[in-house]
Structure formats: C-alpha cells, structure tokens
Amino acid sequence: MTAVRRENNLPEPRLPLEVCESVIDRVHHPSLFDHHATRYSCAALSKCSLVCRAWRPRAQKLLFYAVELRTTYLLYAFVELLDESPALATYVHVVLIHGSTHYTPGNSVFPLFPTVLARKLPNLQEMSVYGTGIKSGRSLKRGWSPRIRVRGRKTKLPHLPLHPLFHTLLDKLRQLTTLRLGVLTFPSFGDFARILHQLTGLQSLVCDALDWSNLGLVPLCTSRLEAERSKFLPALCSLKVTWMGLCGTERLFAGLGPSLTRLDIHVPYFIPHATDGHDASEVAKHAIDLSPFPLLYSLTVRLSPALQQPEYQQLYLAMLRSWSPAPSTSGRTLAIAPDWPSSFTERQYCELMDAISSPTEDALFPTAQDHRHRASGPGESSVVLVNVPRPWGNWGQHKGRKGKHEGWFPRAHKLHRVRLEPGRDPPFYPWEHWRRPAATEADPLRQRTETEAAAQSRVREVLATIRAEKVTVPCMLRASNS
C-alpha cells in the first residue's frame, strides 16, 4: 500500500495489506449451521468490503465462500448478481439450501438448482439440502406420508417435486465432494440412489432423517452385483447415516464399494418402531455388516435410548464383531457418543455405558487365544469417549473419587488407548444439555451429597446463633463437664 505524505513530508505509517487480510480472515466463520456466529460474520465482512478497494477482494472472497438459498426469489436474485459480477462465481465453494418450500412445485429450490445455477459455479465443492421440522414419533411409527395440501394456487406435495429424469441434470455437479441431505422425503428410494450415482466425485455423504413416499424396487446402481458396486460412489470415504429407515440403509450399504474409511452411524440406525414385536435374534439379523469395507479405520457410534433394550445391544455388538479392517491399516478407532445429550440423564447414559463397555472391549481387544484363530489381526485399537458427563458432576470426580468413566474399558485403560473428548463447555444449544432426571428417579450419590450439604448448613446456623449470643464453644463445654 502506498504511504500518504503528511505536511512535514514524512510518510504516514500504515499496516501492510497482508496484516489487514489476516484480520479479515479471522472475522470469517466457516460454518453455516451456527446461525448466531454466521450472522455477525456476514455483517462484519460486508462492512470490510466497503472500506476500500484493497480490502474488497479478500472480504468478498470470504463473504461468498458459502451461500445460503432459502427461496426461489433468492435463487434468481443470486443468478442476476452473478450475471452482473461473474468474478463472484469463482468464490462460491459451499451452497446451503433449506427452508419450508421443498415440497411446493415452483417454489422448491433444489429441483431448479442444477438447471439455473450449476453451470455458473465452477468451484462448488459442498452442498447441503435440509428441510425444516422434526418428524414426530407417532408419524414415524405409522410411516411418514403427509397429505397433499392446497394453499390458494400452491400445491404442497408429500415429497420433493423431482422429475423422473432429474438425475440426468446432475452431470454439471460432478465436482461435488461433500453432500449433506437432511429431513427430506424423496419420491422413491430409486430417485435418491440415482442422484447419488451421478455424483461420481463424492467423497463425503451425510444422510440425516431421509424418507421416501414409495420404497420401490432395488435400483440397479445399488444392486449386489460386483460390476455395479464398483460404479456406485467409487470415491466415497466418509458416510454418516441417521434415522434413514431399515430398508433404505440396508440398500445403501449393499451398493457401497470398498473405498469407505470413516463411518458415523446411530445405533439403532432405524426407527425402533420398525421392529416392534420381533424376536431379539431377528433384530440382530439387521445389523450392518462391515466386512465388505477393509479400509474402514474410524467408526463413530451414536447411542440412542433404545439401545437400553437387549435386542438392540445385540444388533450393536453384531455390527462391531463384523468390523475387521485389513492388516495394512494402522489401526482402528471407535468413537462413542450420545445421539443427543438431551436424550439421556447423566445416570441413564452411565448405566448404558456400564452395560455395553465390557462386550465392546471384548470385540475390540481380543485375547491371545482369539488372535490364534485369526489369520492376520488388525492394528492397534483405541476408544474415544465423546461428550461424556462432566467430570465435576454426580458421576464424575467428586471429593477425590475417580470419575465414572474410569470403570469403562479397563483393558483399554491399562493399554492407554482410551481418550476423552468432552463436549462444548458451556453447552450452547438446548440439545447439548443433559436431560434433568425425573423427580421419582433415585440417585443415591446425589441424595448423600444433599444430606451432607444440609448437615453443613445446619452446623453453620448453630455456630451463627452461638456467635450472636456471644457464647463461646469452650465455655459451653466446661459448663457441660461441670
């Protein structure tokens, strides 16, 4: 930057442009899902872009790095902006599409996006499509199929208004590496699978609470034929599955190839009502078989309250026993976390961990006799406990006692292969807080702590009364002895 001459002919000191750009980088918040931080970040970057010409490129590059499109009005407005300033299109790397108009023809952004905007974003790498609202347990038990609603001239369909040949338009999005889909209903599982089949460069996939109006036949791209398995998502490395349904999850895993290295899955991965009335052995048959994925070295298991039932624990253990990565991998890491801390009380979660820690350890750390039956054992295994109850609470370190988690995985603790990763402190969102125990739920440790606190309070009251009456304790003792 050029220096400005003052009256005494000395240059006025200014910060180098590199330092200013570093400050602008710190203003940027990369996540679109943290709405509070994103709002203030966008406002600050907008002001930075108006300071001077030297700041504008850096601020706009960060401001348009991630774009959020809620309605078709914003979609067409953004297209007009790119027509006026084509240089801004190269800054866009992430697109987030969410809102309440996904099921309204003409107002749904996702079906229009490949046609209207895909060719204009050459550097697009990540795309997230999320609906609004959470399906209730009653609707999940009966199968979620909303009725067709007519509002004036707008018709709201029970699923995304996708043309049967919609997947052919996604050839323009082959550069996508990350796709997140959440709280959406597709016309059929075949439509969902064919969309994924077109994205051959996809490396990370998130399927969160997906559903379909009609399950339909198994599409050819997810069939168990070896010729088709190598074509369906050939570059996929990371997968997260949450509440996607029993048949849909089984079909998706049946079509995946051996490239998967990281898996994040809820246990059970389907709605528990789907197996009501089934025998425990039949429920265990639906466990995900991880043996077709020899490169899988990282497995994240998110526990739900339904896992307290024995049949679902058998499903979890069956999946874990099938996990045997190739000897070439350096090791495997199992991360265990609650699906939402608000689903458990601290006591319930610790009791669940007490029940599954020993069988989990037997599956991860086999004895020497078990190693003899294996041709080649995997590398070192480790356990990561994510978002454990706080160490200063009722179940943690209190007055010199060890935390509750010290009793989990004793063999792994002895080998120093257990790592703790606490959650955000303090918790920001309501679902990050542990659920409060019911009034009828007994907690012996809490009761004892409350009793000790009440006794100490009573002692303080007595001492305060004695001091107020100006009577010392030694005088009282001498009077009692005499």
Secondary structure as a PSIPRED ss2 file (coil, helix, strand):
# PSIPRED VFORMAT (PSIPRED V4.0)

   1 M C   1.000  0.000  0.000
   2 T C   1.000  0.000  0.000
   3 A C   1.000  0.000  0.000
   4 V C   1.000  0.000  0.000
   5 R E   0.000  0.000  1.000
   6 R C   1.000  0.000  0.000
   7 E C   1.000  0.000  0.000
   8 N C   1.000  0.000  0.000
   9 N C   1.000  0.000  0.000
  10 L C   1.000  0.000  0.000
  11 P E   0.000  0.000  1.000
  12 E C   1.000  0.000  0.000
  13 P C   1.000  0.000  0.000
  14 R C   1.000  0.000  0.000
  15 L C   1.000  0.000  0.000
  16 P C   1.000  0.000  0.000
  17 L H   0.000  1.000  0.000
  18 E H   0.000  1.000  0.000
  19 V H   0.000  1.000  0.000
  20 C H   0.000  1.000  0.000
  21 E H   0.000  1.000  0.000
  22 S H   0.000  1.000  0.000
  23 V H   0.000  1.000  0.000
  24 I H   0.000  1.000  0.000
  25 D H   0.000  1.000  0.000
  26 R H   0.000  1.000  0.000
  27 V H   0.000  1.000  0.000
  28 H C   1.000  0.000  0.000
  29 H C   1.000  0.000  0.000
  30 P C   1.000  0.000  0.000
  31 S C   1.000  0.000  0.000
  32 L C   1.000  0.000  0.000
  33 F C   1.000  0.000  0.000
  34 D C   1.000  0.000  0.000
  35 H H   0.000  1.000  0.000
  36 H H   0.000  1.000  0.000
  37 A H   0.000  1.000  0.000
  38 T H   0.000  1.000  0.000
  39 R H   0.000  1.000  0.000
  40 Y H   0.000  1.000  0.000
  41 S H   0.000  1.000  0.000
  42 C H   0.000  1.000  0.000
  43 A H   0.000  1.000  0.000
  44 A H   0.000  1.000  0.000
  45 L H   0.000  1.000  0.000
  46 S H   0.000  1.000  0.000
  47 K H   0.000  1.000  0.000
  48 C H   0.000  1.000  0.000
  49 S H   0.000  1.000  0.000
  50 L C   1.000  0.000  0.000
  51 V C   1.000  0.000  0.000
  52 C C   1.000  0.000  0.000
  53 R C   1.000  0.000  0.000
  54 A C   1.000  0.000  0.000
  55 W C   1.000  0.000  0.000
  56 R H   0.000  1.000  0.000
  57 P H   0.000  1.000  0.000
  58 R H   0.000  1.000  0.000
  59 A H   0.000  1.000  0.000
  60 Q H   0.000  1.000  0.000
  61 K H   0.000  1.000  0.000
  62 L H   0.000  1.000  0.000
  63 L H   0.000  1.000  0.000
  64 F C   1.000  0.000  0.000
  65 Y C   1.000  0.000  0.000
  66 A E   0.000  0.000  1.000
  67 V E   0.000  0.000  1.000
  68 E E   0.000  0.000  1.000
  69 L E   0.000  0.000  1.000
  70 R C   1.000  0.000  0.000
  71 T C   1.000  0.000  0.000
  72 T H   0.000  1.000  0.000
  73 Y H   0.000  1.000  0.000
  74 L H   0.000  1.000  0.000
  75 L H   0.000  1.000  0.000
  76 Y H   0.000  1.000  0.000
  77 A H   0.000  1.000  0.000
  78 F H   0.000  1.000  0.000
  79 V H   0.000  1.000  0.000
  80 E H   0.000  1.000  0.000
  81 L H   0.000  1.000  0.000
  82 L H   0.000  1.000  0.000
  83 D H   0.000  1.000  0.000
  84 E H   0.000  1.000  0.000
  85 S C   1.000  0.000  0.000
  86 P H   0.000  1.000  0.000
  87 A H   0.000  1.000  0.000
  88 L H   0.000  1.000  0.000
  89 A H   0.000  1.000  0.000
  90 T H   0.000  1.000  0.000
  91 Y H   0.000  1.000  0.000
  92 V C   1.000  0.000  0.000
  93 H C   1.000  0.000  0.000
  94 V E   0.000  0.000  1.000
  95 V E   0.000  0.000  1.000
  96 L E   0.000  0.000  1.000
  97 I E   0.000  0.000  1.000
  98 H E   0.000  0.000  1.000
  99 G C   1.000  0.000  0.000
 100 S C   1.000  0.000  0.000
 101 T C   1.000  0.000  0.000
 102 H C   1.000  0.000  0.000
 103 Y C   1.000  0.000  0.000
 104 T C   1.000  0.000  0.000
 105 P C   1.000  0.000  0.000
 106 G C   1.000  0.000  0.000
 107 N C   1.000  0.000  0.000
 108 S C   1.000  0.000  0.000
 109 V H   0.000  1.000  0.000
 110 F H   0.000  1.000  0.000
 111 P H   0.000  1.000  0.000
 112 L H   0.000  1.000  0.000
 113 F H   0.000  1.000  0.000
 114 P H   0.000  1.000  0.000
 115 T H   0.000  1.000  0.000
 116 V H   0.000  1.000  0.000
 117 L C   1.000  0.000  0.000
 118 A H   0.000  1.000  0.000
 119 R H   0.000  1.000  0.000
 120 K H   0.000  1.000  0.000
 121 L C   1.000  0.000  0.000
 122 P C   1.000  0.000  0.000
 123 N C   1.000  0.000  0.000
 124 L C   1.000  0.000  0.000
 125 Q C   1.000  0.000  0.000
 126 E E   0.000  0.000  1.000
 127 M E   0.000  0.000  1.000
 128 S E   0.000  0.000  1.000
 129 V E   0.000  0.000  1.000
 130 Y E   0.000  0.000  1.000
 131 G C   1.000  0.000  0.000
 132 T C   1.000  0.000  0.000
 133 G C   1.000  0.000  0.000
 134 I C   1.000  0.000  0.000
 135 K C   1.000  0.000  0.000
 136 S C   1.000  0.000  0.000
 137 G H   0.000  1.000  0.000
 138 R H   0.000  1.000  0.000
 139 S H   0.000  1.000  0.000
 140 L H   0.000  1.000  0.000
 141 K H   0.000  1.000  0.000
 142 R H   0.000  1.000  0.000
 143 G C   1.000  0.000  0.000
 144 W C   1.000  0.000  0.000
 145 S C   1.000  0.000  0.000
 146 P C   1.000  0.000  0.000
 147 R C   1.000  0.000  0.000
 148 I C   1.000  0.000  0.000
 149 R E   0.000  0.000  1.000
 150 V E   0.000  0.000  1.000
 151 R E   0.000  0.000  1.000
 152 G C   1.000  0.000  0.000
 153 R C   1.000  0.000  0.000
 154 K E   0.000  0.000  1.000
 155 T E   0.000  0.000  1.000
 156 K E   0.000  0.000  1.000
 157 L C   1.000  0.000  0.000
 158 P C   1.000  0.000  0.000
 159 H C   1.000  0.000  0.000
 160 L C   1.000  0.000  0.000
 161 P C   1.000  0.000  0.000
 162 L C   1.000  0.000  0.000
 163 H C   1.000  0.000  0.000
 164 P C   1.000  0.000  0.000
 165 L C   1.000  0.000  0.000
 166 F H   0.000  1.000  0.000
 167 H H   0.000  1.000  0.000
 168 T H   0.000  1.000  0.000
 169 L H   0.000  1.000  0.000
 170 L H   0.000  1.000  0.000
 171 D H   0.000  1.000  0.000
 172 K H   0.000  1.000  0.000
 173 L H   0.000  1.000  0.000
 174 R C   1.000  0.000  0.000
 175 Q C   1.000  0.000  0.000
 176 L C   1.000  0.000  0.000
 177 T C   1.000  0.000  0.000
 178 T E   0.000  0.000  1.000
 179 L E   0.000  0.000  1.000
 180 R E   0.000  0.000  1.000
 181 L E   0.000  0.000  1.000
 182 G E   0.000  0.000  1.000
 183 V E   0.000  0.000  1.000
 184 L E   0.000  0.000  1.000
 185 T E   0.000  0.000  1.000
 186 F E   0.000  0.000  1.000
 187 P E   0.000  0.000  1.000
 188 S E   0.000  0.000  1.000
 189 F H   0.000  1.000  0.000
 190 G H   0.000  1.000  0.000
 191 D H   0.000  1.000  0.000
 192 F H   0.000  1.000  0.000
 193 A H   0.000  1.000  0.000
 194 R H   0.000  1.000  0.000
 195 I H   0.000  1.000  0.000
 196 L H   0.000  1.000  0.000
 197 H H   0.000  1.000  0.000
 198 Q H   0.000  1.000  0.000
 199 L C   1.000  0.000  0.000
 200 T C   1.000  0.000  0.000
 201 G C   1.000  0.000  0.000
 202 L C   1.000  0.000  0.000
 203 Q C   1.000  0.000  0.000
 204 S E   0.000  0.000  1.000
 205 L E   0.000  0.000  1.000
 206 V E   0.000  0.000  1.000
 207 C E   0.000  0.000  1.000
 208 D E   0.000  0.000  1.000
 209 A E   0.000  0.000  1.000
 210 L E   0.000  0.000  1.000
 211 D E   0.000  0.000  1.000
 212 W E   0.000  0.000  1.000
 213 S E   0.000  0.000  1.000
 214 N E   0.000  0.000  1.000
 215 L C   1.000  0.000  0.000
 216 G C   1.000  0.000  0.000
 217 L C   1.000  0.000  0.000
 218 V C   1.000  0.000  0.000
 219 P C   1.000  0.000  0.000
 220 L H   0.000  1.000  0.000
 221 C H   0.000  1.000  0.000
 222 T H   0.000  1.000  0.000
 223 S C   1.000  0.000  0.000
 224 R C   1.000  0.000  0.000
 225 L C   1.000  0.000  0.000
 226 E H   0.000  1.000  0.000
 227 A H   0.000  1.000  0.000
 228 E H   0.000  1.000  0.000
 229 R H   0.000  1.000  0.000
 230 S C   1.000  0.000  0.000
 231 K C   1.000  0.000  0.000
 232 F C   1.000  0.000  0.000
 233 L C   1.000  0.000  0.000
 234 P C   1.000  0.000  0.000
 235 A C   1.000  0.000  0.000
 236 L C   1.000  0.000  0.000
 237 C C   1.000  0.000  0.000
 238 S E   0.000  0.000  1.000
 239 L E   0.000  0.000  1.000
 240 K E   0.000  0.000  1.000
 241 V E   0.000  0.000  1.000
 242 T E   0.000  0.000  1.000
 243 W C   1.000  0.000  0.000
 244 M C   1.000  0.000  0.000
 245 G C   1.000  0.000  0.000
 246 L H   0.000  1.000  0.000
 247 C H   0.000  1.000  0.000
 248 G H   0.000  1.000  0.000
 249 T H   0.000  1.000  0.000
 250 E H   0.000  1.000  0.000
 251 R H   0.000  1.000  0.000
 252 L H   0.000  1.000  0.000
 253 F H   0.000  1.000  0.000
 254 A H   0.000  1.000  0.000
 255 G H   0.000  1.000  0.000
 256 L C   1.000  0.000  0.000
 257 G C   1.000  0.000  0.000
 258 P C   1.000  0.000  0.000
 259 S C   1.000  0.000  0.000
 260 L C   1.000  0.000  0.000
 261 T C   1.000  0.000  0.000
 262 R E   0.000  0.000  1.000
 263 L E   0.000  0.000  1.000
 264 D E   0.000  0.000  1.000
 265 I E   0.000  0.000  1.000
 266 H E   0.000  0.000  1.000
 267 V E   0.000  0.000  1.000
 268 P C   1.000  0.000  0.000
 269 Y C   1.000  0.000  0.000
 270 F C   1.000  0.000  0.000
 271 I C   1.000  0.000  0.000
 272 P H   0.000  1.000  0.000
 273 H H   0.000  1.000  0.000
 274 A H   0.000  1.000  0.000
 275 T H   0.000  1.000  0.000
 276 D C   1.000  0.000  0.000
 277 G C   1.000  0.000  0.000
 278 H C   1.000  0.000  0.000
 279 D C   1.000  0.000  0.000
 280 A H   0.000  1.000  0.000
 281 S H   0.000  1.000  0.000
 282 E H   0.000  1.000  0.000
 283 V H   0.000  1.000  0.000
 284 A H   0.000  1.000  0.000
 285 K C   1.000  0.000  0.000
 286 H C   1.000  0.000  0.000
 287 A C   1.000  0.000  0.000
 288 I C   1.000  0.000  0.000
 289 D C   1.000  0.000  0.000
 290 L C   1.000  0.000  0.000
 291 S C   1.000  0.000  0.000
 292 P C   1.000  0.000  0.000
 293 F C   1.000  0.000  0.000
 294 P C   1.000  0.000  0.000
 295 L C   1.000  0.000  0.000
 296 L C   1.000  0.000  0.000
 297 Y C   1.000  0.000  0.000
 298 S E   0.000  0.000  1.000
 299 L E   0.000  0.000  1.000
 300 T E   0.000  0.000  1.000
 301 V E   0.000  0.000  1.000
 302 R E   0.000  0.000  1.000
 303 L E   0.000  0.000  1.000
 304 S C   1.000  0.000  0.000
 305 P H   0.000  1.000  0.000
 306 A H   0.000  1.000  0.000
 307 L H   0.000  1.000  0.000
 308 Q H   0.000  1.000  0.000
 309 Q C   1.000  0.000  0.000
 310 P H   0.000  1.000  0.000
 311 E H   0.000  1.000  0.000
 312 Y H   0.000  1.000  0.000
 313 Q H   0.000  1.000  0.000
 314 Q H   0.000  1.000  0.000
 315 L H   0.000  1.000  0.000
 316 Y H   0.000  1.000  0.000
 317 L H   0.000  1.000  0.000
 318 A H   0.000  1.000  0.000
 319 M H   0.000  1.000  0.000
 320 L H   0.000  1.000  0.000
 321 R H   0.000  1.000  0.000
 322 S C   1.000  0.000  0.000
 323 W C   1.000  0.000  0.000
 324 S C   1.000  0.000  0.000
 325 P C   1.000  0.000  0.000
 326 A C   1.000  0.000  0.000
 327 P C   1.000  0.000  0.000
 328 S C   1.000  0.000  0.000
 329 T C   1.000  0.000  0.000
 330 S C   1.000  0.000  0.000
 331 G E   0.000  0.000  1.000
 332 R E   0.000  0.000  1.000
 333 T E   0.000  0.000  1.000
 334 L E   0.000  0.000  1.000
 335 A E   0.000  0.000  1.000
 336 I E   0.000  0.000  1.000
 337 A E   0.000  0.000  1.000
 338 P E   0.000  0.000  1.000
 339 D C   1.000  0.000  0.000
 340 W C   1.000  0.000  0.000
 341 P H   0.000  1.000  0.000
 342 S H   0.000  1.000  0.000
 343 S H   0.000  1.000  0.000
 344 F C   1.000  0.000  0.000
 345 T C   1.000  0.000  0.000
 346 E H   0.000  1.000  0.000
 347 R H   0.000  1.000  0.000
 348 Q H   0.000  1.000  0.000
 349 Y H   0.000  1.000  0.000
 350 C H   0.000  1.000  0.000
 351 E H   0.000  1.000  0.000
 352 L H   0.000  1.000  0.000
 353 M H   0.000  1.000  0.000
 354 D H   0.000  1.000  0.000
 355 A H   0.000  1.000  0.000
 356 I H   0.000  1.000  0.000
 357 S H   0.000  1.000  0.000
 358 S H   0.000  1.000  0.000
 359 P H   0.000  1.000  0.000
 360 T H   0.000  1.000  0.000
 361 E H   0.000  1.000  0.000
 362 D H   0.000  1.000  0.000
 363 A H   0.000  1.000  0.000
 364 L H   0.000  1.000  0.000
 365 F C   1.000  0.000  0.000
 366 P C   1.000  0.000  0.000
 367 T C   1.000  0.000  0.000
 368 A H   0.000  1.000  0.000
 369 Q H   0.000  1.000  0.000
 370 D H   0.000  1.000  0.000
 371 H H   0.000  1.000  0.000
 372 R H   0.000  1.000  0.000
 373 H C   1.000  0.000  0.000
 374 R C   1.000  0.000  0.000
 375 A C   1.000  0.000  0.000
 376 S C   1.000  0.000  0.000
 377 G C   1.000  0.000  0.000
 378 P C   1.000  0.000  0.000
 379 G C   1.000  0.000  0.000
 380 E E   0.000  0.000  1.000
 381 S E   0.000  0.000  1.000
 382 S E   0.000  0.000  1.000
 383 V E   0.000  0.000  1.000
 384 V E   0.000  0.000  1.000
 385 L E   0.000  0.000  1.000
 386 V E   0.000  0.000  1.000
 387 N C   1.000  0.000  0.000
 388 V C   1.000  0.000  0.000
 389 P C   1.000  0.000  0.000
 390 R C   1.000  0.000  0.000
 391 P C   1.000  0.000  0.000
 392 W C   1.000  0.000  0.000
 393 G C   1.000  0.000  0.000
 394 N C   1.000  0.000  0.000
 395 W C   1.000  0.000  0.000
 396 G C   1.000  0.000  0.000
 397 Q C   1.000  0.000  0.000
 398 H E   0.000  0.000  1.000
 399 K C   1.000  0.000  0.000
 400 G C   1.000  0.000  0.000
 401 R E   0.000  0.000  1.000
 402 K C   1.000  0.000  0.000
 403 G C   1.000  0.000  0.000
 404 K H   0.000  1.000  0.000
 405 H H   0.000  1.000  0.000
 406 E H   0.000  1.000  0.000
 407 G H   0.000  1.000  0.000
 408 W C   1.000  0.000  0.000
 409 F C   1.000  0.000  0.000
 410 P H   0.000  1.000  0.000
 411 R H   0.000  1.000  0.000
 412 A H   0.000  1.000  0.000
 413 H H   0.000  1.000  0.000
 414 K H   0.000  1.000  0.000
 415 L C   1.000  0.000  0.000
 416 H C   1.000  0.000  0.000
 417 R C   1.000  0.000  0.000
 418 V E   0.000  0.000  1.000
 419 R E   0.000  0.000  1.000
 420 L E   0.000  0.000  1.000
 421 E E   0.000  0.000  1.000
 422 P C   1.000  0.000  0.000
 423 G C   1.000  0.000  0.000
 424 R C   1.000  0.000  0.000
 425 D C   1.000  0.000  0.000
 426 P C   1.000  0.000  0.000
 427 P C   1.000  0.000  0.000
 428 F C   1.000  0.000  0.000
 429 Y C   1.000  0.000  0.000
 430 P H   0.000  1.000  0.000
 431 W H   0.000  1.000  0.000
 432 E H   0.000  1.000  0.000
 433 H C   1.000  0.000  0.000
 434 W C   1.000  0.000  0.000
 435 R C   1.000  0.000  0.000
 436 R C   1.000  0.000  0.000
 437 P C   1.000  0.000  0.000
 438 A C   1.000  0.000  0.000
 439 A C   1.000  0.000  0.000
 440 T C   1.000  0.000  0.000
 441 E C   1.000  0.000  0.000
 442 A C   1.000  0.000  0.000
 443 D C   1.000  0.000  0.000
 444 P H   0.000  1.000  0.000
 445 L H   0.000  1.000  0.000
 446 R H   0.000  1.000  0.000
 447 Q H   0.000  1.000  0.000
 448 R H   0.000  1.000  0.000
 449 T H   0.000  1.000  0.000
 450 E H   0.000  1.000  0.000
 451 T H   0.000  1.000  0.000
 452 E H   0.000  1.000  0.000
 453 A H   0.000  1.000  0.000
 454 A H   0.000  1.000  0.000
 455 A H   0.000  1.000  0.000
 456 Q H   0.000  1.000  0.000
 457 S H   0.000  1.000  0.000
 458 R H   0.000  1.000  0.000
 459 V H   0.000  1.000  0.000
 460 R H   0.000  1.000  0.000
 461 E H   0.000  1.000  0.000
 462 V H   0.000  1.000  0.000
 463 L H   0.000  1.000  0.000
 464 A H   0.000  1.000  0.000
 465 T H   0.000  1.000  0.000
 466 I H   0.000  1.000  0.000
 467 R H   0.000  1.000  0.000
 468 A H   0.000  1.000  0.000
 469 E C   1.000  0.000  0.000
 470 K C   1.000  0.000  0.000
 471 V C   1.000  0.000  0.000
 472 T C   1.000  0.000  0.000
 473 V H   0.000  1.000  0.000
 474 P H   0.000  1.000  0.000
 475 C H   0.000  1.000  0.000
 476 M H   0.000  1.000  0.000
 477 L H   0.000  1.000  0.000
 478 R H   0.000  1.000  0.000
 479 A H   0.000  1.000  0.000
 480 S H   0.000  1.000  0.000
 481 N H   0.000  1.000  0.000
 482 S C   1.000  0.000  0.000
